[in-house]
Amino acid sequence: MSAPGQVDFAFGAPDRLRTACQIARKRYLAGDRLLVYCSDGARLTAFDRLLWAFDDISFIPHVRADDRLAPETPVVLTASSPEAARAAMGGEAQPWLLNLDDGCPPGSESFARIMEVVSDDPAERQVARERWRAYQALGLQLNAHDLGRRGAS
């Protein structure tokens, strides 16, 4: 039996999507595959656009899960099933899952690493607490990181 997955919550992000872009860059530079999930199409599109423009000197290769280049692109975005998107990514490497949704991603217990970004907005913190409890009920290992004290790098 494999070890339970790990969920890292980064609390205190000044801007959730910008911090998510910084995380995507870090995972890309580390050579990791990253799957970004958000069922809210408008939020996922905003993140997609921000990946193109958040840093003048960085480029993070990314596509939607239904793109023919998904198997060879390091960062894949999906608004539907993360498990189906992981299959579309192909390869043997287990991707990290970055959740930008208000709820837990479907099938989250099948991912080894999940990252959550939470701003100081009270409503966002409340839904993050609900996700924390849901992950806890699944038996996943939970870690909290305070970005207010350490930065988002």
C-alpha positions, 0 to 999 in steps of 0.5 A: 500500500502506498503512502498517503498523498501530501497536501501543502497549503500556502496561506497568506498569499497577497494574490492567489493567482500570481502566487500560483504562477510563482509556484508553477514557475518553481515546479517547471524550473525543478523539472516537475510536471504540473497539473492545474485544476479549476472547475471555474473556467473564468478563473482558469482562463485568468490564470492561463493569461497571467502565466503569459504575462506575470514575469517579463523574463520567464516563460512557463510552457503550458497548454489545456489538457485537451491540447495535442501537446499536453503529453509533452508540455510541463504545465497542463491546465484543466477545468474537468477531471484531474485524473483524465487530464493526468492520463492525457499528460501521458508519461510515467512521472506523477504530476503535482496537482495545483488546485485553484478551485474552491473545492477539493479536486475530484480524485485528489486522493490519487495524487501524491502531491497537491498544492493549495494557495490561499489569500487573506480574503476571509471567504477564501480562507473559509473555503480553504478550511473546508478543503483542509477538513475534506483532505483530512477525512481522506487521510492525506498528509497536511502541511501549512505554510505561512507565506506572510512570514516567508514569501512565495518562493 
